[in-house]
Amino acid sequence: MVSNKVVASPTNPPQDNMFRHRHKGQFFAWCALALVGLAAGIYFGPQTVEYWRLRPLLFGLSDGPLRGWSSVPRPLDDTSLSTAEGSILSYYGYRFEVPWKDIDWEHDDGPIAEVGFKTRQTVTFLNPIRYQENPIGGAFASGIHESKYEQYKAVISTTPSQWSPFRSHKKFAQVRTLLDIKGMWIENYGPTADIFII
């Protein structure tokens, strides 16, 4: 016997709808993740490229900073008063006592005065009248570091490990500028292992 009943099959089974909704949710999640990745690439991309381009210069071939780059100010180990005789130097209104006696040479050309000792130490004085401009002021936000001593301390306290591409553009540029200045000082005055806070 043949039946004339027509059985209607459901057009959208409930499982198919759940699959479509889950698929749409995953699609939007991947799109949002891609947009976040694109925004991060646009924001951090240029400075990341610059970081990896300059990193070998800062860290050297052995993946360690060159001598002097990581030196930061630290307190003196011995703060007792020395009883040894020394020399008193006075230039441009500054008076400074050093623990060395045997002066080998003196040079005063106006903007800079230098005194060299037979022990190979050199003391340099800068004439404050000739150095009124602020060569490193651009590395700081206005008003943050008002004194030149604070600026100097910021430069010598900066190390390559503080430079990261995952910072704001402003902080990235600031640390890079401070490292550039510290590098020029190392190049001109030689690397130092110890910098002390007085």
Secondary structure, 3 states (H helix, E strand, C coil): CCCCCCCCCCCCCHHHHHHHHHHHHHHHHHHHHHHHHHHHHHHHHHHHHHHHHHHHHHHCCCCCCCCCCCCCEEECCCCCCCCCCCEEEEECCEEEEECCCCEEEEEECCCEEEEEECCCCEEEEECCCCCCCCCCHHHCCCCCCCCHHHHHHHHHCCCHHHCCCCCCHHHHHHHHHHHHHHHHHHHHHCCCCCEEEC
